[in-house]
Amino acid sequence: MDFTSEPLHSSLLHIQEPQPFNAEPPAASLVEFALTPEELVYCRNHGPVRELDEESYTVVVKQNSKNDVRFRLSEVKANLPLTHVVAVLQVCM
């Protein structure tokens, strides 16, 4: 697998494995914030992280074979409202 074009990762994470990238925040950082900042979100990957070209990457909405609708990623980002979602991940042992 080619890991040479991966984007930069947060320097605040403890790296468990550089390739594929697997990292987690220090436990003390997690209790510091009510909502985890993006740079402290854990990462678990099984292959290279890709950066997509927003002008050539397309999203297809399938309705039926005649009416599929295609959007470039740049169109989705420019024309749809930004939405924030709060989610919880809990591990039970």
N, C-alpha and C positions, 0 to 999 in steps of 0.2 A: 504494500500500500504506500502511496505517496503522501507524506506529511509535510512536504516542503512549502506549501502555500496556505497553511493554516493561519487564521487571524491571530492577533495577539490575545493572550488570556490575562485575566486579572492577576496582578502580583500579590494580592492579598490572600490568595488561596494556597493551601498546603497541597502540593502536587504529589499524588500517590503513584501515578504512572504518566510519563510524558507522551507516550505513543501507544495506543490511542490515549488522548488526553483525559485523565481522570483526576479530579481535584475536589477539595472540600474546604470550607472556611474553618478557622479556629473556633472551637466551641464558645469561647469567651465573646467572640464577635456576634454570635447569634442572639445572645441575651441583651445585647446593647441596643437593639432596634426593635420597634414594634413590627415593622415590615422589613424584611431582609433586602438590603440594597442590591442592585443588579451585580455589582462587582463581588458580592459575597455568596451568590447562588452557586451551589455545588454543580459540578460537571461530570457526567458519565457518558462516555462515547465508546463506540465499537469500531470506529474507523476515522478517517480524516474529517475535520470540520471544513465544510465548503463555504466560500463566499460566493453569492450568486450575482450575476450581472443583471441588474434590474431592468435593462432595456431588452435583453434577449430571453430571460426566464419568464415563462408564461404559466398562468394558472387557468385550468380549464374547468368550467362549470358544466357538467353533463346533464342535459335535460332529456334529449333523445338524439338519435343519430343526425337529425337534420338541424337541430337548434342548439348545438353546443356553443357556448360562449367562451371566448378566450380573452384574457386580460394580461398585459405585461405587468410584472411586479411593480414597475414604476407607476402604472395607471392605478393599481389597487391602492398604493400608498398615497397617491395624489388625490384620489377621488372618494375614498371611503373615510369616515370619521375615525379618529384614533380612539381606542377604547382601552381602559385599564381594568384588569381583572385581578382580584385578590384570590389566591388559591392557597391551600394548605396541603403539605405533604407530611404525613406522619408515619413513622416506622414503629411497628409494635414487635417487641421481641419476647 
